[in-house]
Amino acid sequence: MNRAQAIRYIAYCVDDALSERKLEDVPWHLATLVGWNRNGFQPLFVAVWSCLDVKLEPEEAKTLAQDLLQEKQWFSDEPTEPDFIL
């Protein structure tokens, strides 16, 4: 899956202060899309970026996306590794 295909599956948008945002607020040039396949369902993506106007490292984006989804109790137990980091 590429970024253009993943955009329609974005469920959450968050900056590195864990402030949830709207899809129209995403700075696409800085955003990393972190996604999980959902066992036969549509994938779920989180758009993550830094409020300091810098590109996050993939590992940082992954951790922020996992933290957000864990806060929302999306994982049944511990956070899993994402299937996509775009």
TIBA-227072 format. One line per field, with one value per residue (C-alpha): residue number from 1; x, y, z; residue in three letters. Coordinates in steps of 0.25 Angstrom, whole numbers, padded with zeros to 4 digits. Example, Ala and Ser with C-alpha at 12.3 -4.5 7.8 and 13.67 -1.06 7.14 Angstrom:
BEGIN
resi <- (1,2)
u <- (0049,0055)
v <- (-0018,-0004)
w <- (0031,0029)
resn <- (ALA,SER)
END
This chain:
BEGIN
resi <- (1,2,3,4,5,6,7,8,9,10,11,12,13,14,15,16,17,18,19,20,21,22,23,24,25,26,27,28,29,30,31,32,33,34,35,36,37,38,39,40,41,42,43,44,45,46,47,48,49,50,51,52,53,54,55,56,57,58,59,60,61,62,63,64,65,66,67,68,69,70,71,72,73,74,75,76,77,78,79,80,81,82,83,84,85,86)
u <- (0000,0005,0002,-0009,-0016,-0015,-0021,-0035,-0032,-0027,-0035,-0027,-0018,-0008,0004,0016,0009,-0002,-0012,-0023,-0025,-0035,-0031,-0031,-0020,-0010,0003,0005,0019,0023,0013,0016,0005,0005,-0004,-0009,-0017,-0029,-0031,-0040,-0045,-0041,-0027,-0026,-0016,-0011,-0005,0006,0015,0023,0017,0031,0031,0041,0039,0039,0047,0039,0041,0036,0024,0021,0022,0013,0002,0003,0002,-0011,-0017,-0014,-0020,-0033,-0032,-0031,-0021,-0027,-0014,0000,0002,0005,0015,0009,0008,0011,0020,0018)
v <- (0000,0014,0027,0031,0018,0019,0033,0028,0019,0029,0028,0038,0049,0053,0062,0059,0065,0055,0066,0060,0067,0067,0061,0075,0080,0069,0075,0065,0068,0065,0054,0039,0029,0017,0006,-0007,-0018,-0022,-0037,-0036,-0022,-0009,-0005,0006,0018,0029,0041,0046,0058,0068,0081,0086,0086,0075,0061,0050,0038,0025,0019,0032,0032,0018,0020,0032,0024,0012,0021,0028,0015,0009,0021,0018,0004,-0001,-0012,-0024,-0025,-0019,-0010,-0018,-0015,-0007,-0013,0000,0012,0021)
w <- (0000,-0003,0003,-0007,-0004,0011,0012,0012,0024,0033,0046,0055,0053,0064,0066,0075,0087,0085,0082,0073,0060,0048,0035,0029,0039,0034,0029,0018,0015,0030,0033,0034,0033,0042,0039,0044,0036,0044,0041,0028,0031,0025,0030,0041,0039,0049,0042,0052,0051,0059,0063,0062,0047,0046,0040,0051,0050,0047,0061,0067,0059,0061,0077,0076,0068,0077,0089,0084,0080,0094,0100,0092,0096,0082,0085,0093,0101,0098,0085,0073,0062,0051,0037,0030,0032,0020)
resn <- (MET,ASN,ARG,ALA,GLN,ALA,ILE,ARG,TYR,ILE,ALA,TYR,CYS,VAL,ASP,ASP,ALA,LEU,SER,GLU,ARG,LYS,LEU,GLU,ASP,VAL,PRO,TRP,HIS,LEU,ALA,THR,LEU,VAL,GLY,TRP,ASN,ARG,ASN,GLY,PHE,GLN,PRO,LEU,PHE,VAL,ALA,VAL,TRP,SER,CYS,LEU,ASP,VAL,LYS,LEU,GLU,PRO,GLU,GLU,ALA,LYS,THR,LEU,ALA,GLN,ASP,LEU,LEU,GLN,GLU,LYS,GLN,TRP,PHE,SER,ASP,GLU,PRO,THR,GLU,PRO,ASP,PHE,ILE,LEU)
END
